[in-house]
Every structure is written in structure tokens, then in C-alpha cells.
Amino acid sequence: MRIRIVDAFTDRPFTGNPAGVMLLDAFPEDSWLQNVALEVNHAETAFAHPLPEGGEADWALRWFTPVTEVAMCGHATLATAHVLHTTGARQGPVRFATRSGVLVAESAEDGSVTLDFPTAPLTAVDVPEGVAEALGAPVVAAFDTGPYVGDLLVELADERTVRALRPDHKALTTHSERGVIATARAEDPAAGYDFVSRCFFPNVGIDEDAVTGSAHTALAPHWSQCLGRVVLTGLQASPRSGLVRTEVRGDRTLLGGRAVTVVEGELLV
């Protein structure tokens, strides 16, 4: 069985968000999938297998962190679409059957991938007690991101504040199902991005995620409303960093980016 490590939302190795990708004939037991994800030890490992022709989806897709299965993952979906395209296993759009419904990914000839994901239903909430202290910065506004994303989205004063965060990850675990997305408007839109973010997911074993596609299904509608534009670019300002192109289309959000395969090997167990 071939296993690959793909850096997603980037066109340069060792940046973006690395994901394990395995193309299978069928899903083995959950415990085996979880053990492989733990061995890979990246934010997510994606497992996919082809489905019979004529159905609503082409491939089944699941995502595991080193400690649990998750309901939605953008960067590992992009990585899987990249592997399908570059290996010739699938050309054109691919429909993935997932726990979040059918998700579509389309690979272009230039290597870019566009994901079609559900837009997160944002609900403004009072800033939870203790979240500003856990982040180490004042919070301007807070939003619940709904069941698929499962995060608390918080807007901070400016980009500099987001970049300087040194949160108490243990203290963040009580504030949402998965974690906390911190964001602010870009200080200089001429730099090539419209907003910045950082994502902290200690509840699923990821203190800070490198580049989070699913978070941008919440970031995109928030900043589209704030900035008055449906097409935006987000920079996730993690140490590895990466860019996500977004376009809000009502209850769907398009996420665009590139990927590069950095490791390809054989799983021996």
C-alpha cells in the first residue's frame, strides 16, 4: 500500500499543511486507520477508496488526526485530490462521500485545486468568559461556527495581535468542540491577502494547525460580509504558513490552493 505526505495550500515543500494520504480498495477497521494516522503524526491523514459507478459520489473519504476521526478537513481533501490527479487515478472533478456530505474537488491543469464545501453558519455569541485570557489578547467579537466546523471564531484587533498570540492551549479546550480560530483584517492588502488567521485545536490533539481549509468556510463568510467582497484570500499565519483562496456562494464556499507531494513510500503493515 502506497502512502504519501502532501503539503497542502502551498506550492513549496515544507510549507503549508502536511497531510498523509492513502488510497485503498476499502476501509479497514477503524483502529487500523487510527493507528496509521498516529504513526504518520500529522494534523490529518486522509484515507480514500473508489466507489461503484453511478452513485452520488466517486470516492469515499475519511480523515483522522493522531487521536480521533474528524467530520471535516480541507487540507487533507485538497491533498487527496492532488494525489488522485497527479497519479492519474482520477481526472476532472471528484465527488467525495464524507461525514460532512458530498464534497467536490476539481483539479486544474496548472495544478491548483478548488474545493466545494458547505459554508459554516455563523452565529454571533457573547465572548466566552476566559477566552481572552486563554488567548492572551482582547477579543473584538465571537461567533459559533456550527456543527461541521465546531470552532469558536474570534476576531482580534489587528494582524499584529494575531501573529503575536501565545495561547494557553489547555485553557482553550473548554471553549468549543474542536478549538478556536483567531482572525483579523490584513494590515496591508497589497501584500496579497485580505485577512489573517491562526487555528488552535487542542481538543483533537493539534495545538496549532498549519493551514486549515475547514476554518475558511467560516472565515470566508465573516470577512466577505465585513469587506463587501465574495472573493478573498486568507493567510494562515502559522510557522509553516499558507494561502487559501475563498469564494462565498451562498450556502457553499469554494476553497482554492495548491499542493506538492514531498514523500512517497510503502506501508509494510
TORVO-886255 format. One record per residue (C-alpha): residue number from 1; residue in one letter; chain; z, x, y. Coordinates in Angstrom, 2 decimals. Each point is the difference from the previous one (the first is absolute). Example, Ala and Ser with C-alpha at 12.3 -4.5 7.8 and 13.67 -1.06 7.14 Angstrom:
REM residues 2
  nr rest kette       Z       X       Y
   1    A     A    7.80   12.30   -4.50
   2    S     A   -0.66    1.37    3.44
REM end
This chain:
REM residues 269
  nr rest kette       Z       X       Y
   1    M     A    0.00    0.00    0.00
   2    R     A   -1.01    1.36    3.37
   3    I     A    2.49    0.03    2.84
   4    R     A   -0.82    0.79    3.59
   5    I     A    1.90    0.66    3.21
   6    V     A   -1.82   -1.37    3.03
   7    D     A    0.97    0.48    3.64
   8    A     A   -0.69   -3.32    1.75
   9    F     A   -0.60   -0.89    3.65
  10    T     A   -1.27    3.50    0.67
  11    D     A   -3.07    2.15   -0.58
  12    R     A    1.96    3.26   -0.35
  13    P     A    2.05    1.13   -3.01
  14    F     A    3.77    0.17    0.37
  15    T     A    0.10   -2.61    2.73
  16    G     A    0.09   -3.80   -0.16
  17    N     A    1.90   -1.67   -2.84
  18    P     A   -0.36    1.34   -3.55
  19    A     A   -0.29   -2.50   -2.85
  20    G     A   -0.35    0.38   -3.73
  21    V     A   -2.93   -1.92   -1.50
  22    M     A   -0.59   -0.81   -3.66
  23    L     A   -2.92   -2.04   -1.32
  24    L     A    0.96   -1.56   -3.34
  25    D     A   -1.49   -2.32   -2.62
  26    A     A    3.06   -2.28    0.22
  27    F     A    3.54    0.16    1.34
  28    P     A    2.53    1.62   -2.38
  29    E     A    3.67   -1.02    0.06
  30    D     A    1.65   -0.13    3.40
  31    S     A    2.44    2.75   -0.98
  32    W     A   -2.92    2.39   -0.65
  33    L     A   -1.58   -0.81    3.36
  34    Q     A    3.32    0.55    1.76
  35    N     A    0.57    3.32   -1.79
  36    V     A   -3.44    1.26    1.02
  37    A     A    0.68   -1.01    3.62
  38    L     A    3.30    1.85   -0.13
  39    E     A   -1.74    3.08   -1.41
  40    V     A   -2.69   -0.12    2.70
  41    N     A    2.82   -0.49    2.55
  42    H     A   -2.15   -1.10    2.93
  43    A     A    0.65   -3.08    2.10
  44    E     A   -2.24   -2.05   -2.32
  45    T     A   -2.00    0.42   -3.15
  46    A     A   -2.77   -2.55   -0.58
  47    F     A   -1.03   -1.20   -3.46
  48    A     A   -3.23   -1.96   -0.42
  49    H     A   -2.14   -1.34   -2.81
  50    P     A   -3.30   -1.93   -0.03
  51    L     A   -0.02   -3.76   -0.51
  52    P     A   -2.62   -2.11   -1.83
  53    E     A   -3.05   -0.91    2.05
  54    G     A   -0.23   -3.42    1.59
  55    G     A    3.60   -0.28    1.19
  56    E     A    1.45   -0.03    3.50
  57    A     A    0.74    3.73   -0.15
  58    D     A   -1.63    3.15   -1.38
  59    W     A    3.05    2.21   -0.65
  60    A     A    3.70   -0.62   -0.51
  61    L     A    2.20    2.21    2.19
  62    R     A    3.73    0.77    0.06
  63    W     A    2.04    2.41    2.12
  64    F     A    3.23    1.82   -0.84
  65    T     A    2.27    2.18    2.12
  66    P     A    2.12    2.54   -1.90
  67    V     A    2.68   -2.71   -0.41
  68    T     A   -1.65   -3.45    0.02
  69    E     A   -3.17   -2.10    0.01
  70    V     A   -1.08   -1.30    3.42
  71    A     A   -1.86   -3.15    1.04
  72    M     A   -2.48    1.64    2.38
  73    C     A   -1.21    3.51    0.77
  74    G     A   -2.83    0.92    2.31
  75    H     A   -0.38    3.75   -0.40
  76    A     A   -0.01   -0.08   -3.82
  77    T     A   -2.58   -2.82    0.09
  78    L     A   -2.19    2.10    2.27
  79    A     A    0.52    2.96   -2.35
  80    T     A   -1.01   -2.11   -3.02
  81    A     A   -3.14   -1.27    1.74
  82    H     A   -0.84    3.61    0.91
  83    V     A    0.32    1.08   -3.66
  84    L     A   -2.13   -2.91   -1.23
  85    H     A   -2.70    0.84    2.54
  86    T     A   -0.02    3.79   -0.41
  87    T     A    0.03   -0.12   -3.81
  88    G     A   -2.71   -2.67   -0.20
  89    A     A    2.32   -2.43   -1.78
  90    R     A   -0.77   -2.66    2.63
  91    Q     A   -2.49   -0.21    2.84
  92    G     A    0.18   -2.40    2.94
  93    P     A    2.92   -2.36    0.58
  94    V     A    2.74   -0.19   -2.61
  95    R     A    2.40   -2.93   -0.36
  96    F     A    3.48    0.95   -1.19
  97    A     A    2.30   -2.51   -1.68
  98    T     A    3.52    0.86    1.23
  99    R     A    3.43   -1.50    0.51
 100    S     A   -1.15   -0.73    3.58
 101    G     A   -3.08   -1.94   -1.11
 102    V     A   -3.58    1.24   -0.09
 103    L     A   -0.50    2.99    2.33
 104    V     A   -3.49    1.27    0.79
 105    A     A   -0.95    3.61    0.67
 106    E     A   -3.46    1.12    1.09
 107    S     A   -1.09    3.64   -0.06
 108    A     A   -2.75    1.09    2.37
 109    E     A   -2.50    2.76   -0.69
 110    D     A    1.71    2.20    2.60
 111    G     A    3.17   -0.06   -2.11
 112    S     A    2.02   -2.38    2.14
 113    V     A    1.80   -2.92   -1.65
 114    T     A    0.82   -3.39    1.52
 115    L     A    2.78   -2.12   -1.51
 116    D     A    0.27   -3.77    0.46
 117    F     A    3.71   -0.90   -0.08
 118    P     A    2.02   -3.08    1.00
 119    T     A    1.32    0.10    3.55
 120    A     A    3.78    0.16    0.04
 121    P     A    1.58   -3.13    1.53
 122    L     A    2.19    1.43    2.77
 123    T     A    3.13   -1.87    1.06
 124    A     A    2.02    1.18    2.98
 125    V     A    3.66    0.49   -0.89
 126    D     A    3.12    1.15    1.79
 127    V     A    0.47    3.74   -0.29
 128    P     A    2.33    0.35   -3.01
 129    E     A    3.40    1.46    0.72
 130    G     A    0.08    3.67   -0.88
 131    V     A   -3.76    0.63   -0.26
 132    A     A   -0.20    1.86    3.32
 133    E     A    2.91    2.19   -1.07
 134    A     A   -1.63    0.66   -3.39
 135    L     A   -3.27    1.00    1.69
 136    G     A    1.70    1.91    2.79
 137    A     A   -1.94   -1.75    2.79
 138    P     A    0.11   -3.29    1.94
 139    V     A   -2.21   -2.80   -1.32
 140    V     A   -2.21   -2.01    2.38
 141    A     A   -0.94   -2.79   -2.45
 142    A     A    0.24   -0.78   -3.72
 143    F     A   -2.18   -1.99   -2.43
 144    D     A    0.20   -1.14   -3.59
 145    T     A   -3.28    0.90   -1.76
 146    G     A    0.02   -2.62   -2.78
 147    P     A    0.18    0.17   -3.79
 148    Y     A   -2.85    2.38   -0.89
 149    V     A    0.96    2.78    2.41
 150    G     A    3.74   -0.62   -0.06
 151    D     A    0.89    2.24    2.95
 152    L     A    1.74   -0.30    3.32
 153    L     A   -2.46    0.96    2.76
 154    V     A    1.67    1.38    3.12
 155    E     A   -1.66    0.93    3.26
 156    L     A    1.50    2.96    1.86
 157    A     A   -0.32    1.06    3.61
 158    D     A   -2.74    2.61   -0.33
 159    E     A   -1.89    2.37   -2.28
 160    R     A    2.35    2.87    0.72
 161    T     A    2.95   -2.02   -1.30
 162    V     A   -1.84   -0.88   -3.24
 163    R     A   -0.92    3.62   -0.63
 164    A     A    3.58    1.19    0.63
 165    L     A    1.70   -2.38   -2.45
 166    R     A    2.43    1.53   -2.48
 167    P     A    1.32   -3.14   -1.71
 168    D     A    2.95   -0.51   -2.29
 169    H     A   -1.99   -1.11   -3.05
 170    K     A    3.00   -1.34   -1.88
 171    A     A    0.96   -2.18    2.95
 172    L     A   -3.55   -1.43    0.15
 173    T     A    0.20   -1.42   -3.53
 174    T     A    1.87   -3.13    1.12
 175    H     A   -2.58   -1.15    2.56
 176    S     A   -2.99   -1.09   -2.13
 177    E     A   -1.40   -0.34   -3.49
 178    R     A   -2.07    3.21    0.13
 179    G     A    0.75    1.79    3.24
 180    V     A   -0.57    0.34    3.73
 181    I     A   -3.23    0.56    1.95
 182    A     A    0.55    1.60    3.42
 183    T     A   -2.85   -0.17    2.49
 184    A     A   -0.98    0.49    3.65
 185    R     A   -3.09   -0.07    2.17
 186    A     A   -1.96    3.27    0.17
 187    E     A    0.83    2.06    3.04
 188    D     A   -3.62    1.12    0.39
 189    P     A   -2.63   -2.33   -1.56
 190    A     A   -2.62    2.66    0.75
 191    A     A    1.57    2.00   -2.83
 192    G     A   -1.80   -2.25   -2.47
 193    Y     A    2.67   -2.52   -1.00
 194    D     A    1.53   -3.09    1.57
 195    F     A    3.49   -0.09   -1.54
 196    V     A    2.29    2.20   -2.06
 197    S     A    2.33   -0.81   -2.85
 198    R     A    2.39    1.49   -2.52
 199    C     A    1.12   -1.74   -3.19
 200    F     A    3.33    0.40   -1.78
 201    F     A    0.33   -1.58   -3.47
 202    P     A    3.24    1.19   -1.60
 203    N     A    0.33   -3.21   -2.04
 204    V     A   -2.97    1.03   -2.15
 205    G     A    0.81    3.70   -0.18
 206    I     A   -2.09    1.17    2.98
 207    D     A    2.04    1.24    2.95
 208    E     A   -3.14    0.37    2.13
 209    D     A   -3.49   -1.01   -1.07
 210    A     A   -2.87    2.18    1.19
 211    V     A   -2.63   -2.66    0.86
 212    T     A    0.60   -3.64   -0.92
 213    G     A   -2.97   -2.34   -0.25
 214    S     A    2.11   -3.10   -0.72
 215    A     A    2.10    0.58    3.13
 216    H     A   -3.18   -0.18    2.08
 217    T     A   -0.53   -3.62   -1.09
 218    A     A    3.03   -0.65    2.23
 219    L     A   -0.65    2.68    2.62
 220    A     A   -3.58   -1.17    0.59
 221    P     A    0.78   -3.61    0.99
 222    H     A    2.97    1.11    2.12
 223    W     A   -1.98    2.53    2.02
 224    S     A   -3.15   -2.12    0.10
 225    Q     A    2.02   -2.67    1.76
 226    C     A    1.67    2.51    2.31
 227    L     A   -3.20    1.88    0.89
 228    G     A   -2.45   -2.91   -0.07
 229    R     A   -2.42    1.61   -2.48
 230    V     A   -0.65   -0.73   -3.67
 231    V     A   -1.33    3.47   -0.90
 232    L     A    2.56    2.80    0.31
 233    T     A    0.95    3.36   -1.46
 234    G     A    3.54    0.83   -1.05
 235    L     A    1.48    3.47   -0.44
 236    Q     A    2.85    0.28   -2.47
 237    A     A    1.95    2.90    1.44
 238    S     A    1.58    1.32   -3.18
 239    P     A    0.00    3.75   -0.70
 240    R     A   -3.27   -0.42   -1.98
 241    S     A   -1.47   -2.53    2.47
 242    G     A   -3.04   -2.26   -0.39
 243    L     A   -2.22   -2.50    1.81
 244    V     A   -0.56   -3.63   -0.98
 245    R     A   -2.78   -2.08    1.56
 246    T     A    0.98   -3.66    0.26
 247    E     A   -1.81   -3.24    0.75
 248    V     A    1.81   -3.34    0.02
 249    R     A   -2.06   -2.94   -1.27
 250    G     A    2.44   -2.88    0.05
 251    D     A    1.92   -0.06   -3.27
 252    R     A   -1.75    3.18   -1.20
 253    T     A    0.25    3.54    1.33
 254    L     A   -2.53    2.75   -0.67
 255    L     A    1.42    3.49   -0.52
 256    G     A   -2.38    2.94    0.14
 257    G     A    0.32    3.65   -0.85
 258    R     A   -1.17    2.91   -2.07
 259    A     A    1.35    1.81   -3.04
 260    V     A   -0.38    3.31   -1.81
 261    T     A    0.78    0.85   -3.63
 262    V     A    2.16    3.14   -0.16
 263    V     A    1.06    0.11   -3.68
 264    E     A   -1.70   -1.14   -3.18
 265    G     A    1.50    0.57   -3.42
 266    E     A    0.79   -1.37   -3.44
 267    L     A    3.12   -1.89   -0.94
 268    L     A    1.13    1.21   -3.42
 269    V     A    2.48   -2.75   -0.94
REM end
